[in-house]
Amino acid sequence: MDGSASSICHVVAMPYPGRGHVNPMMNLCKQLVSRSHRILVTFVVTEEWSGFIDSEPRPHNIRLGTLPNVIPSEHDRANDFPGFVEAVATKLEAPFERLLDRLEPPVSAIIADNYVVWAGGVGNRRNIPVALLWTMSASVFSVLHHFELLVQNGHFPLELSERGQEVIEYIPGISRTRIVDLPTMFHGNGRKTLGRALEAANGVSKAKYLLFTSAYELESQVIDALKAKISTPVYPVGPSIPYFLLENENTSLGGHDRPKPKYLQWLDSQPERSVLYISMGSFLSVSNAQLDEIVCGVQNSGVRYLWVVREDTSVFKDGFGGDIGLVVPWCDQLRVLCHPSIGGFWTHCGWNSTLEAVFAGVPMLTCPIFYDQIPNRKRIVEDWKIGYDVKKENEGLVTRDEISELVQRVMDPECKEGKEMRKRAKELQEACHGAIAKDTSSFLGRVFACGTHVVSLDLSCAAGIFLQLQWEIVILVKASRVSTIKTVAWM
């Protein structure tokens, strides 16, 4: 990198080791380094995760730092999710600290996933400022942050079968919500991870900043409520999705032209808004019996589809798809969702997938499985009204006939209800794009304190910036563009 070590702002990024956490953290880091060549990011992952992502294109000033594989493999995470969460909380801190001791230049700041619950303590002991990144919705964070309200109002603990339909409307910024629509860590086997989830939400007290991968325009009420309640500065930095890669369709971050994948060539040959994109996530999936019904229902609908299927799924036989469908093991999801031939998205309601669908303006068929996917479904279907439910609340099997009817309904260009849904999806898309365009509320339009130096970033869109000095004095500087480096002594 250009410049001496003393002029470089060295940021260490520590994501929680899961695809739904690694991706938004990497997207944030790519946006960050695009602001200045003086920013260096060390992106810390386990050796296993290094193997997963090392070949993926990234800017030259993002390098990987590796930790030993002291936690269960990603391939086994679904088999014992509570055990995996506990391992991350107890086994990675020591090797992370040893890595910090070896890193050069000295570390200026840490950005860590909230679920890396020890990161705030590490930063405080070393006098390194820490920003925590929450990769689920701000609404889920707020429910966890106000957990005591659930207890005080007699809504925890309880059994869903008895009181799941009761409504809560006392959490600041959260619309009326049934108990059954809360994240699954509040009931059943999900309670095994509740302790660490609460620790992740409450760990914000040890951080200098709390960052949300959401956009303010998507969750304004809850973000405003949290800003009023939490003393730690709160910044929505989203949508933390790789939208910036869409600006140049043919060029990768490495600067080399890449041939168009076959699935994009196939989409190019399909009529506008005629294809249903189906992806059930990279972690847990539906039962085999339900998957059989989904497969038959989609085929019987007669709707074109692009289906992302994990390689270990045996229900898809050779030749499946025929003339109207294409099955692939992986695709560039955001690029697919933004393709003009896509008319709908069958989704597990992960937060990253939800943000990408909103960015693309695509209506959804929702099939959540666990954790935050449940409240995300509620937001999509009931609050935003840009999707239909697929999964039944009583956990009963959704039949192939029901699935076929839903698929036809969401994809029917003449359906009045569908037209209204697409209109709302378009309006939400415009709000999402507006958040990206103005960038004034974003943490990325601000400044990292780098040891005894303050590195100022390109702020051509911003009305003001915060300079945080190493002794934690905050100065509000009005500026339209700041691009110099000044020492604290100069200030």
DOSE-697547 format. One record per residue (C-alpha): y, x, z. Coordinates in steps of 0.05 Angstrom, whole numbers, padded with zeros to 5 digits, always signed. Each point is the difference from the previous one (the first is absolute). Example, Ala and Ser with C-alpha at 12.3 -4.5 7.8 and 13.67 -1.06 7.14 Angstrom:
BEGIN
-00090+00246+00156/+00069+00027-00013/
This chain:
BEGIN
+00000+00000+00000/+00072+00020-00011/+00041+00020+00060/-00014+00039+00063/-00045-00027+00055/+00060-00013+00044/+00029-00050-00051/-00065-00039-00010/-00013-00065+00035/-00075+00002+00015/-00029-00069+00013/-00072-00008+00024/-00031-00067-00020/-00060-00024+00040/-00031-00063-00028/-00056-00039+00033/-00063+00018-00040/-00011-00063-00041/+00019-00017-00071/+00047-00056+00023/+00038+00051+00042/-00004+00063-00042/+00028-00032-00063/+00065-00028+00030/+00012+00065+00038/-00008+00040-00064/+00046-00048-00037/+00053+00008+00054/-00007+00076-00004/+00007+00000-00076/+00064-00041+00006/+00025+00047+00054/-00010+00065-00038/+00033-00030-00061/+00066+00000+00039/+00005+00075+00008/-00037+00063-00022/+00014+00027+00070/-00050-00048+00031/-00072+00025+00008/-00054-00048+00023/-00066+00022+00030/-00046-00061-00008/-00054+00005+00053/-00069-00029-00012/-00071+00015+00020/-00042+00046-00045/-00036-00061-00026/+00065-00034-00019/+00025+00064-00032/-00059-00005-00047/+00018-00072-00016/+00074+00012-00017/+00008+00074-00017/-00008-00013-00075/+00051-00057+00000/+00067+00020-00031/+00056+00013+00049/+00067+00038+00000/-00002+00075+00011/+00036-00006+00066/-00056-00043+00031/-00057+00043+00023/-00064-00019+00037/-00016+00023+00071/-00071-00012+00023/-00034-00016+00065/-00074+00009+00013/-00046-00060-00009/-00005-00017+00074/+00002-00075-00012/-00053-00044-00034/-00002+00001-00076/+00042-00049-00040/-00066-00025-00029/-00023-00021+00070/+00066-00030+00024/-00019-00072-00012/-00065+00008+00039/+00036+00013+00065/+00074-00015-00008/+00016+00001+00075/-00035+00067+00006/+00040+00028-00058/+00066-00023+00030/-00019+00033+00066/-00020+00065-00034/+00068+00005-00034/+00034-00012+00066/-00039+00052+00039/-00026+00055-00047/+00055+00018-00049/+00057+00019+00047/-00024+00070+00018/-00014+00023-00071/+00067-00030-00022/+00036+00042+00052/-00037+00062-00022/+00022-00014-00071/+00073-00007+00022/-00005+00068+00033/-00019+00031-00067/+00049-00035-00046/+00058+00036-00033/+00058-00012-00004/+00009-00031+00069/-00009-00075+00002/+00065-00040-00001/-00027-00071+00007/-00065-00039+00003/-00014-00066-00034/-00064-00030+00030/-00037-00065-00007/+00008-00043+00062/-00075-00001+00007/+00002+00076+00010/+00016-00019+00071/+00008+00071+00027/+00052+00023-00052/+00061-00020+00041/-00024+00040+00059/-00013+00061-00043/+00070-00003-00029/+00033-00009+00067/-00036+00059+00031/+00022+00044-00058/+00070-00028-00005/-00014-00024-00071/+00028-00069-00020/-00053-00050-00019/+00006-00061-00046/-00057-00050+00005/-00022-00037-00063/-00030-00070+00009/-00043-00015-00061/-00012-00074+00014/+00051-00055-00002/+00058+00000+00049/-00024-00068+00022/-00067+00028+00024/+00038+00055+00038/+00043-00053+00033/-00060-00040+00023/-00029+00062+00032/+00066+00022+00030/+00008-00069+00032/-00072-00003+00024/+00022-00017+00071/+00029-00065-00027/-00069-00021-00023/-00027+00014+00069/+00057-00036+00036/-00008-00062-00044/-00075-00003+00011/-00018+00019-00071/-00039+00062+00019/-00057+00004+00011/-00029-00063-00032/-00055-00023-00047/+00020-00018-00071/-00053-00055-00003/+00036-00036+00057/+00074+00014-00009/+00008+00035-00067/+00043-00055-00029/+00052+00005+00055/+00068+00022-00025/+00044+00056+00028/+00074+00001-00015/+00028+00045+00054/-00006+00070-00032/+00070+00021-00024/+00007-00002-00075/-00070-00029-00012/-00007-00069-00032/-00047-00052+00030/-00069+00031+00001/-00068-00027+00020/-00042+00043+00046/-00053+00003-00054/+00051+00035-00045/+00011+00058+00048/-00032+00068-00017/-00074+00003+00018/+00011+00053+00055/+00021-00058+00045/-00068-00034+00001/-00075+00011-00005/-00025+00069-00016/+00070+00019-00024/+00020+00007+00073/-00036+00067+00001/+00059+00030-00038/+00056-00040+00034/+00014+00055+00052/+00014+00052-00053/+00039-00050-00042/+00046-00015+00059/+00007+00075+00012/+00019+00009-00073/+00055-00053+00005/+00026+00023+00067/+00001+00074-00019/+00066-00012-00034/+00034+00017+00066/-00019+00073-00012/+00029+00002-00071/+00069+00012-00028/-00010-00051-00055/-00047-00058-00017/-00012-00009-00074/-00030-00061-00034/-00033+00003-00068/+00028-00070-00011/+00066-00016-00033/+00055-00034+00041/+00005-00055-00052/-00072-00020+00012/+00002-00003+00077/+00073-00004+00018/-00006-00046+00060/-00053+00040+00036/+00033+00067-00016/+00067-00025+00027/-00035-00025+00063/-00034+00068+00010/+00065+00038-00010/+00031-00042+00054/-00058+00011+00048/-00021+00073-00011/+00044+00058+00020/-00033+00046-00052/+00036-00006-00068/-00040-00044-00047/+00001+00011-00076/-00037-00037-00055/-00016+00053-00052/-00041-00043-00047/-00030-00023-00040/-00040+00065+00010/-00038-00008-00065/-00001+00048-00060/+00051-00039-00041/+00036+00065-00018/-00060+00021-00042/+00010-00060-00046/+00067+00028-00023/-00037+00045-00049/-00062-00033-00026/-00029+00062-00034/+00019+00058+00044/-00034+00020+00065/+00033+00036+00058/-00030+00063-00027/+00038-00008-00064/-00060-00008-00047/-00013-00058-00047/-00062-00039+00018/-00039-00046-00046/+00004-00074+00016/-00062-00022+00040/-00049-00047-00035/+00015-00056+00049/+00074+00002-00020/-00019+00001-00073/-00043-00062+00014/+00058-00034+00035/+00044+00016-00060/-00046-00042-00043/+00003-00062+00044/+00050-00058-00004/+00059-00002+00047/-00016-00023+00071/-00072-00015-00018/-00037+00050+00044/-00019-00008+00073/-00001+00067+00036/-00053+00002+00055/-00002+00052+00056/-00031-00010+00068/+00024+00064+00032/-00030+00067+00015/-00026-00013+00070/-00037-00063+00020/-00025-00054-00047/-00028-00070-00001/-00073-00016+00012/-00050+00008-00057/-00010-00075-00002/+00075-00012-00006/+00006+00054-00053/-00054-00035-00042/+00041-00064+00003/+00064+00037-00019/-00034+00034-00059/-00028-00066-00027/+00064-00038+00014/+00044+00050-00037/-00048+00002-00059/-00005-00076-00003/+00076-00007+00000/+00005+00029-00070/+00061+00040+00022/+00008+00073-00022/-00005+00050+00056/+00006+00073+00018/-00044+00014+00061/+00001+00063+00043/-00069+00009+00030/-00023+00054+00047/-00058+00041-00028/-00048-00022+00055/+00003-00074-00021/-00065-00019-00034/+00016-00073-00017/+00035+00022-00065/-00054+00012-00052/+00007+00038-00064/+00039-00039-00051/+00035-00043+00053/+00067-00024-00024/-00018-00011-00073/+00058-00016-00045/+00047-00027+00053/-00006+00049+00057/+00003+00074+00016/-00029+00033+00063/+00025+00068+00021/-00012+00044+00062/+00074+00016+00008/+00068-00014-00032/+00073+00014+00011/+00012-00065+00035/+00076-00004-00004/+00000+00017-00073/-00052-00054-00012/+00038-00053+00040/+00063+00015-00039/-00036-00007-00067/+00024-00061-00039/-00071-00026-00010/-00011-00009+00075/+00010-00071+00024/-00032+00001+00069/-00027+00045+00054/-00062-00014+00043/+00015+00041+00062/-00027+00017+00069/+00073-00003+00024/+00008+00072+00022/+00073+00014+00012/+00006+00052-00055/-00032-00047-00051/+00045-00056+00023/+00062+00043-00011/-00024+00020-00069/-00013-00072-00020/+00069-00020+00024/+00031+00058-00039/-00037-00022-00062/+00016-00074+00010/-00073-00021-00005/-00029-00063+00035/-00060+00012+00045/-00068-00028+00019/-00008+00022+00073/-00067+00020+00030/+00015+00038+00065/-00055+00031+00041/+00029+00029+00065/+00056+00032+00039/+00070-00009-00030/-00027-00032-00063/-00003-00066+00037/+00075-00006+00015/+00016+00029-00069/-00037-00059-00030/+00043-00047+00040/+00063+00033-00025/-00023-00002-00073/-00025-00072+00000/+00042-00037+00052/+00065+00039+00007/+00012+00028-00069/-00043-00053-00035/-00022+00047-00055/-00075-00006+00008/-00061-00044+00013/-00053+00006+00054/-00070+00017-00021/-00034+00014+00066/-00017-00058+00047/+00023+00002+00073/-00069-00022+00024/-00032+00061-00031/-00042-00045-00045/-00021+00022-00069/+00050-00014-00055/-00041-00028-00057/+00002+00024-00072/+00028-00068-00022/+00057+00005+00050/+00015+00071-00023/-00001-00019-00073/+00050-00056+00013/+00047+00047+00039/-00002+00053-00054/+00016-00050-00054/+00056-00030+00041/+00036+00066+00015/-00006+00022-00072/+00018-00066-00034/+00068+00010-00034/+00011-00076-00004/-00015-00016+00073/+00064-00026+00033/-00018+00029+00068/-00016+00066-00033/+00067+00002-00035/+00036-00009+00066/-00043+00055+00030/+00016+00048-00056/+00074-00017+00007/-00002+00018+00074/-00038+00064-00015/+00053+00019-00050/+00056-00012+00051/-00036+00042+00052/-00011+00054-00053/+00074+00002-00014/+00016+00007+00074/-00050+00057+00005/+00029+00036-00060/+00070-00011+00029/-00021+00035+00064/-00023+00060-00041/+00063+00002-00043/+00052+00000+00056/-00038+00045+00050/+00057-00006+00050/-00042-00023+00059/-00053+00053-00011/-00015+00057+00046/-00007+00042-00064/+00075-00005-00010/+00011+00038+00064/-00007+00071+00026/-00053+00042+00033/+00021+00046+00056/-00031+00067-00016/+00001+00047+00059/+00071+00028+00003/+00016-00025-00070/+00016-00069-00026/-00027-00013-00070/+00039-00055-00036/-00034-00039-00055/+00026-00034-00063/+00034-00063+00025/+00031-00026-00064/-00022-00070+00018/+00017+00002+00074/+00062-00023+00037/-00014+00043+00061/-00048+00050+00031/-00023+00021+00069/-00002+00074+00018/-00044+00011+00060/+00011+00069+00032/-00052+00036+00039/+00032-00021+00067/-00005-00072-00023/+00073-00015-00012/+00006-00050-00057/+00061+00001-00045/+00014-00053-00051/+00027+00032-00063/+00031-00044-00053/-00017+00029-00068/-00021-00019-00070/-00033+00066-00015/-00017+00059+00046/-00039+00059-00027/+00016+00061+00041/-00032+00036+00058/+00042+00015+00061/-00020+00034+00065/+00009-00034+00066/+00049+00054+00020/+00043-00019-00062/+00000-00072+00023/
